[in-house]
Amino acid sequence: DFVMTQSPDSLAVSLGERATINCKSSQSVLYNFNNKNYLAWYQQKPGQPPRLLIYWASTRASGVPDRFRGSGSGTDFTLTINSLQAEDVAVYYCQRYYHSPPLTFGGGTKVEI
Amino acid sequence: EVQLVDSGGGLVQPGGSLRLSCVASGFIFSSYPMSWVRQAPGKGLEWVSIVSGSGETTYYADSVKGRFTISRDNTKNMLYMQMNSLRVEDTAVYFCAKGGQMATVMAPFDYWGQGTLVTVHS
């Protein structure tokens, strides 16, 4: 089975500081045919559905501020939130969408001020 | 504007059945795969099932395989999830979600419904 492991489970960051979230896949999500990493990041605020932030590991979705940055390749990925804002308090999830289902999510990382 | 409105949740006893619905608008429904994702109270996201744009291809998480059936009616822009033999551990908010790329299930979910709560309890 495919497993996505996020770390840490939670972190507290001061306003204006940087938050770093890690995601490790049990198998590579890099498709050699097109050299793309099939990895997405989502943000979920309390009482709301998730919102797509990043896809192809590093491409920001429409309307996502440029302080959100995705990086990594293969099995190891990072979501960085630069200059954390109060509205960034949320739970963040990574997800693999490579090759075929299951489209597994990581366990989530809670970001607090 | 893309909109997904899910409904059909409720309280059901273990072993019972429920049918979830999701009405879509603002995009060419038949061109995109659609999924159900659930979230147990206080827990993370769990992908449940996906159906191709045509409805011909479906996939399920092992946890629901054989009990849940995903389907769609492209003439009505509707997505469904028939849930049978429900268990206490199926208690969750169920979200419908739109695949972000046409004609492939290998895509992230770019739009989500607000979710509908299913409670399995005796």
Chai-1 contact restraints between the chains, C-beta under 6 A:
chainA,res_idxA,chainB,res_idxB,connection_type,confidence,min_distance_angstrom,max_distance_angstrom,comment,restraint_id
A,A40,B,P108,contact,1.0,0.0,6.0,A-B,restraint_1
A,P49,B,F95,contact,1.0,0.0,6.0,A-B,restraint_2
A,P49,B,W112,contact,1.0,0.0,6.0,A-B,restraint_3
A,P49,B,Q114,contact,1.0,0.0,6.0,A-B,restraint_4
A,P49,B,G115,contact,1.0,0.0,6.0,A-B,restraint_5
A,P50,B,W112,contact,1.0,0.0,6.0,A-B,restraint_6
A,L52,B,P108,contact,1.0,0.0,6.0,A-B,restraint_7
A,L52,B,D110,contact,1.0,0.0,6.0,A-B,restraint_8
A,Y55,B,P108,contact,1.0,0.0,6.0,A-B,restraint_9
A,Y93,B,L45,contact,1.0,0.0,6.0,A-B,restraint_10
A,Y97,B,M106,contact,1.0,0.0,6.0,A-B,restraint_11
A,Y97,B,A107,contact,1.0,0.0,6.0,A-B,restraint_12
A,Y97,B,P108,contact,1.0,0.0,6.0,A-B,restraint_13
A,P101,B,I50,contact,1.0,0.0,6.0,A-B,restraint_14
A,P101,B,Y59,contact,1.0,0.0,6.0,A-B,restraint_15
A,P102,B,W47,contact,1.0,0.0,6.0,A-B,restraint_16
A,P102,B,A61,contact,1.0,0.0,6.0,A-B,restraint_17
A,L103,B,W47,contact,1.0,0.0,6.0,A-B,restraint_18
A,F105,B,L45,contact,1.0,0.0,6.0,A-B,restraint_19
A,G107,B,G44,contact,1.0,0.0,6.0,A-B,restraint_20
A,G108,B,G44,contact,1.0,0.0,6.0,A-B,restraint_21
